[in-house]
Each structure stands twice: as structure tokens, then as C-alpha cells.
Amino acid sequence: MSAPTVARAPDGSIVPLAATLLIGAIAALLDTTIVAVALDELGRELAAPVSTIQWVTTAYVLAMTAVIPLVGWSVGRFGARAMWLAALGLFLLGSVLSGLAWSAGSLVGFRVLQGLGGGMILPLTQLTLARAAGPDRLGRVMGVVGLVGQLAPISGPILGGLLIDGWGWRWIFFVNVPIVVVSMVMTWRWFPREEERADRRLDLGGLVLLPAGLVALLYALTEGGAPVIAVAGAALLAVFVVRSLRRAGASLLDLRLFADRSFRGGTVMMFVIGVTTWGPMFLLPLYFQQSRGLSAFDAGLALVPQSVGLGLAALLVGRYADRVPPRPLAVAGLAVAVVGTIPFLLTADPPLLGAALFVRGIGFGVAGLPISVAVYRTLSPAAIPGATSASNVVQRVGAATGTALMAAILQASGFGDALTWMLVLTALGLAGTVFLPSWERRGKS
């Protein structure tokens, strides 16, 4: 059976469909950043140490990671419209329960539920819009998706700060309710039904092994002194790798793609970018609030320069990403990011740190797009869906690793060492660009 298709939308009807999807995506995107400025208050209100409260972020990211490979299978089995409503429903339920949480443990559990929904919302948005737009409108539609994606890192911390200072931390979760309900209502009117369905078996073994191994390793990293759990996590991941290679195309992730040098290098660097951006996303709001004495709202404002720099650089570098090999742009971008990180070890002056964050954002904006391009540059069109799942999983594993690592360092040694490691990790990212291809070789048609 062929893959399910969503009929291409007429010019007029794609606008309400895009609005339906983007409204839902906004909620999921905001929740990747809005919690950052709440961690300080969450730790106080729920009487939890940093090593525990970081799981509010890590659990959400890991849950998002776990469901990414499920999207293609579930759309083929149940249809994009049904899965979109299911994803919104899970996210809505997780948001409400997170707002009602009574302890750190309950909040982490409810964030897992929220992450399962949010992890499906974002790829479903891209998949549905790509099919509905058709090749001649794909660039314009994805440009709008990218713009929405750039706004979330800017608006999330500010909105989070406003809600926390005005109404308390529970409202960073309750704010999702009206957004998701609006998207659900619009779905019944404008989300088309599929013309075909595909029936493909789900790799249940892989679905258990991958998340279990990752959770075990990250738990051992944040808690320390848990070698048995670390070994168990590594063993589970090793079994996942061996099993996936034997199952080839029937596995949860197609690991054969890593034989392609450009994909391998780009994916390794996506892991590095995940570590070097999400780790500081956890650390810096706590630094501004606990070390510099800022309110949640002011801490959110302090993070805006980095998001602005990232967005501007991503817009400007887009015109060169198709014409320049990935490595030179990535080297330049990460070198700039290193320069933007150094001031955190030298000064506590807010204007200088704001300028440093702007420079750091420019660096990651310049590096991010060519790294993403490297993932797909030499692959055939048939390999792109599998590459998308694999690279997204790896990037989110990097995000969870960066968060857990920063939490462990902060808990053990304080902000001084954590900021030093923020620089070290960024510099290691620069060194990692050696894995990227320096030549121009296009994918097969």
C-alpha cells in the first residue's frame, strides 16, 4: 500500500489549514522555552534540588524524542487528521495536569504526557503542510513555519516571566488550554481527511529499548554514583543498535543512513548543537535569577538578545546555505559562538552579557542551517523521511544530554564551573566541525 496522502489544498484553503496547524504548533514550541524561566520558582515551590527539577525539562524533551519515529507509522495507520487530534488531546491533558501538579515527581510525570503530545505536533505540522502545499508553494509555507519557530525562543521566556511574576508558575501550563482548544475547533472544519492508508508494522522492541536506555544514562549522569544504571542504559542502547541494523528498513530508526558521511557528520553536529544550546537554555535563566537577582520576567528579557541574533543570522545565511559547503559556515558560526560565550567568565555587567548573548545567537544561527543542510545534502529523496526522524531524535537526545549535564555540574560545583563548561562545550562544538564534509556533492534524484 502506498503512503497516505493529504490532497493538495487549493490556494485559498491552505491558509486556514496552515493557521490551524500553526496555532497548535505555537503551544508546543512555547513549551520548549517558557519553562526555562520557571525552574528557579519550581525548585523553591516544590522543594526540589537542581538535579531533580531539571527533569521537568529533560523528561519533556525525552518524551518528544520517543514519539518522533512514531509519526510516520501512525499517520500511515490512522491518518494525519486523527493523529493531529490525538496529539493535541495528549498535549492538552498534559498541560492541565502539569498545572495541577503537587510535587516535583508528579510534574515530571505530567510533563512526559505533555511531551508525547508535543513531540507529535511539530512533525505533523511540517508533514501536513508539505503535502498540502505542493512543491511550488513549499518554500513559502515552510518559511512561515520557520518564522513561527524563530518567534518561540523570543516570546517563550518573556511570556513565562510575565505569567510567573503575575499569576504563578501553574499558569505557564494553563496558558496552553485556550490555544489548543482553538486549534482543535479549527481542525474539525479545515483539516482534510486522507485519501489512502498504509499498513506498516511498528517496531515495538525499538520503541522500548531506545527511551529506556536514554533515561537510564541521563539519570546516571545527573545523580552520579550510579554505575550499574549507566551500564544498564549503555547495554540497552547497544541492543537497540544491533537489533536496528539487523532489521534494516523495518527498524524504528534506519541506522544504515549513518554510512553516508554527510548525514553522519551533520547528525553528529546536530547532537552537539543540541547539547550546546539546550544546556545553557537551562543554565542561564537560573544564573540570571539566582546569581544576578533578576525576576523571572527580567530573566526572560535578558535571554532575548540571543534569540534575536539567532533569528537574524538564520535569515541572512539562508541564501548561502545551498551554495557553500557546510563546514566553512559551521566553523565560522561556532567560532563566533565561542567569542560570545567568553564574556560570561569575565564580567557580570548586564549590557555586556546582553551583547555577548546577541553574538552567541548570531554564531549558532550561522552554524545551524548548514548543519541541517548537511544531513540531507547527499541523500536520495526516498531516504529523507528516515533521515528526518533519525536526525531529530539525535538532536533532542543532545538537548536532553546538555540539560542533564549542566544540571549535574551546577549541582556539584555552582555557577562558576557551569559557565566554564558552557564555554568548553561550545569550543568542543567548534572542534566537532571536522566531521562535516568540506566538498559539494548533491543527493541522488
N, C-alpha and C positions, 0 to 999 in steps of 0.2 A: 504494500500500500504506500502510496506517495505521501510526502509530508503534508500536514494540514496547511491550508491556505486561508488567508483572510482576503476577501475580494478587494481589489484596489478601489479606494474611495474616490468618488468624483471630487473635483476641485473644491466645491463648496462644503461637502460633508466631512472632509478631513479636518476642518477647523474645529468643529465641536468634538470630534473624536480625539484630536490632539489635546484639546482643553480637558476632556475627561481624564485622559491618561496623565497629563502633566500635573493636574491638581492632586491626584493620588501620589504621583512621584514626589511632589514637593514635601508631603508629610514624611515619607521615608528618608528623603535626603536631609531634611531638617534634623531628623533624629540621629543622624550620624555626627552632628556638631552641636546641637542645642544642649546636650547633656554635659559637654565639656566644662562649662562654667558652673555646673551644679554639683560637681564632685566634692568640692570643699564643704558645702552645706549638707550634702548627703552623708558625708563622713561624720559630721557633728550630730545631725538629727538621728541617724541610725546607729550611732556609737560604733562605727566600724573603722578599722585601720586602712591605710592606703592599699595594702596588699589584698584586702577584701573588696574595697569599694571600686578598685579598677575593674573587677569582674562585671560591673554594671555596663562598662564599655566593651570589654573583651567578649563577654557572653553574647552580646548583641551582634558583634562582628562575626563571631564563630557561627552563630545560628544563620546569619546571612550567607556565610560561606557554604554551609552544609546544603542549602537548598538550591544554590546556583546550578549544579549539574542536573537537578530535577526538572528545571523549567522546560527544557526541550522535550523530555519524555512526557511530562504532564500535559503540555499543550497538545502533543500528538494523541494522547489517550483521552483527555477530557475536553479539549478545546480551550482557546485563549480566553474567551469570554468567561467561561466557568472558573478558570484558574485565576483570572483577574479579580472576580468577586470573592473567591476563596482567600486570595492574598490580602485583599482589603479587609475582609472579615477577621482574619487572624491578627492583622496589624491593629485593627480597632480594639479587639478584645485584649490584646497585649498592652495597648496604651491605657485602657481603662483600669486594668488590674495593676499595672505599674503605678498609676496614680493613687491606688488604694493600698499599696504595699505597706506592711507593718514592720518589716525588718530588712536588713541587707540581703539575707538569703531569699526572702520572698521576692524582693525587687529583681534580683539576678534571675530567678526563675521566670518571672513575668517578662523580663527583657528577652529571654530566649524565645518565648512565644511571639513577642513583637518582632524580633529579628527574623523568624521564619517567614512571617508575612512580608516584612520589608525586603528581605532577600529575593523574593519573587517579583515584587512590584517593579523594581528597576529594570531587570532584563525583559520582563513582559512589556514594559513601556517601549523599549527600543525595538523589540521584535515586532510588535503590532504596528507601530508607526512605520517601520521599514517596509513591511508588507503592504500597508495601505497606501503609502506614498508612491511606490514605484520608483524606478531608477532615475527618472527625470526630475523628481521632486525630493529625492532622498537627502541631498545636500542641504537644502533649505530647512527641511523638517528637523534633521539632526542638528543643524545649527541652533535651532530654538531649544532643543533638548540640552545641548551643551551650555547655552546661556542660562537656563534654569539650574543646571548643575553648578555653574560658577556662582550663582547668587546664594546658594545654600551655605557655603562656608562663611560668607559675609554676614548674612542675616541670622543664621542659627545662633551664634554666641550672643549677639545683641538681643534677639528676642528672648533667649534663655535668661539673660541677665535681667531684662525687664520683668519677666514673669516671676523670677525668684525673688527679686527685691520688692515686687509689688504684691504678689499673692502666695509665694512659697513654691517649693520645688515640685509639688504634685502637679502644678499647672503646666509644667513643661511636657507632661504626658497627656493631660486632659485637653490641651490645645489641639491635639490631633483629631479629636472626635468630630467637630464640625467639618473639618477639611475632608476627612474620609467619607462622612455621610454624604456630602455634596457630590463627591466622585462616584459613590455607589448609585445615587439617584440618576446622575447623568449616564451611567453605564447602561441602565435599562433602556434608555432612549437612543443612544448613539453608538454603542459598541456592537459591531456586526458579528453575526454568527459564522462559524467556519463552514466551508463547503465540503471538506474532506477530513477524515481522521486517519491516523496511523496507529498501529498496534505494535509497540516495541517493548520487550521485556525490560524491567527495571533491575539494575544491579544492586540488590538489597545488601549483599555482603559488603560491597564497597561503601555503601551509604552508612553502614555501621562502623567499619574499620577506620575510615578517614577522620570523622569527627571525634571518635573515641581516642584515637592516637594523638590528635592535636590537643584535645582538652587535657590529657594526661601530661603531655610535655609542658604545656603552658602552666599547669598547676604546679609541676615540679619547679619550674623557673621562678614563679612568684613566691612560693612558700619556702623554697630552699630546703636542703637536708632531706630530700625525698628521692633518693637514687632508685629505689625499687619502682616507684611510679614513673620516673623518667625512662628507665629501661623498658617498662611495660609499654609506654607510649611509643618509644622507638620501634619496639617489636611489632606493634600493631600497624605502624606506618610501613614497615618493611614487608609485612604480609600483604598490605594493600598494594604496594608497588609490584611485588612478584605476581600477585593474583591479576592485577590490571594488565600487565604485559602478556600474561598467558591468555587472557580473554580478548585481547586486541580490541576490535571495534565494539564489543559488547560490554566494555567496562564503563564504570562511572565517569572516568576521565581517560581520554585517549593519550596515554603516556608515550606512544610512538612518535608523537609530534616533537618530542624533545630531541629527536635525531636531527631535526633541522636546526642549523646553527643560529640563524637569525631569530627563530622562535625561541630557542633555548636562551640566547643572550638577552632578548627582550623580556622574557618571563622572569629570568633571574633578577634583572634590574627592576621589574615591577614589584618583586618581593622587597628589594632594597628600598624602593620609593615608599612602599607601604610602611616599612619599619621607620624610615627617617622622617616621614610626615605625620603618621599617627602617634608615634611615641611622644614627640613634642606637643601634639594636639592634646594629649593627656596631661603632660607636664606643665606647660606654660600657663594655663588658667589657674592651676594650683599655685604656681610661682607668683603670679601677679596678685593673687588674693592672700596667700599666707605669708609670703616674704615681703611683698611691696604694700600690703594692706589695702588693696583695691576692693571695691564692692563687686558683686557678680556682674552688674551692668558695665562698670568701668573696665573690668577684665575682658568682657566681650568686646568692648570698643578697642581695647589695646591690641586685640588679635586681628582687627580689620585690615591694617596695612598689609599684612602677609597675604590675605585673600585678594586684596586689590592688585597687588603685584603679580600674584599667580594668574589672575584672570586677564590682566593686560598682556602679560607675556605670552599666554596661551593664544590669545587672539592674533598677536603680531607674528608669532613663529609659525602659525598655520600655513602661511604662504610659502614657507621654505621647506617644510617637513617632507614634501613629496619630491623635492629637488636635491636635497642634501642627505648624504648617508647619516644614519642615526648617531654614530659615535661622536663626530665633532660637535653637534648641537648638545648632546648629553654631557660631554666633557665641559663645554662652556657653561651650561646651566648649573651643573653641580659645583663647579669652581666658584661661581657667583654665590651659590647657596652656602658654601663654606665661609666665604667672606662675610655673608650676612649673619652667620652664627657666631663668629668670633667675638663681637661686642658683648655678648651675654657673659663672657668671662672677664670682661674688663671694666664694665660700667653698670650702674643701676639707674642711670638717668632716663626717664620715660621717653623724651623726644628722640634720644639716640637709639633706644631699643625699638621704638616705632619705626625709625628709618631702617634699622637692621632687619626688622621683620619684613619690611617692604622689599628690601634687596633679596632676602631669603626667598620670599614669594616669587620674585622675578626668576630666580635661579631654578626653582622647581617647576615653574611654568614653562621655561625654555626646555628643560630636560624631559618633562613628562610626555609631551606629544611625540617626539621622535622615538622614545622608548616604546610607546604604544604602537607606532607605525612599524617598528622592528618586529613586533610579534607577528604581524600579518604579511610583511613585505615579500617573502619568498614562498608563501603557501598557495596552494590551489584554492579556488572558490569552495570546493567541496569540503576542504579541511577547516574553513573559517568558523563554523558553529562550534566544533570541538575545541578549536584554539581559543575561542571566546570564553567558553566555560573554564578551561584549564587556566588561562592567564588571570581571569577574575578570581578564581579560587586562590591562586598563589598570591595575588596582591592582597587579598583580605587576610590570608594567613600572615603575611608580613605586617599588616596593620595590627592584628591581634598580638603578634610577637613583640612589636615595638611598644605597644601599650603595657604588656606584661613586663617587659624588660625595664622600662622606665619606672614602673611601679616598684619593682624589686630594688632597683638602685636607690630610688628616693626613700623607700622604707629603711634601707640599710645604712645609707650614708648622707642623706639630706640633699638639699638643692644644689650645693656646690659641685658635688660629684655628678649629679644627674645632668646638670648643664654641660659639664665637661664631656660626658658621654654623648650628649646631643651633638656636640661638635665632632667627636670621634666617629660616630655613626654616619654623619654627613660626609666626612672625609673618606670613610670606607666605601660609601656610595660612589664617590668620585673614582676611587681605585677600581671599583667594580665595572666601570665602563669598558674595561679591557675585554669583557665578554661580548660587547656589541660588535656587529660587523662594521667594517670601515669602507666597504665597497657597495656598489649599487647593483643589485641583482633582483629583478622583479619576479613576482609569483607567476606560476603557470596559469594559463587560461583554462 
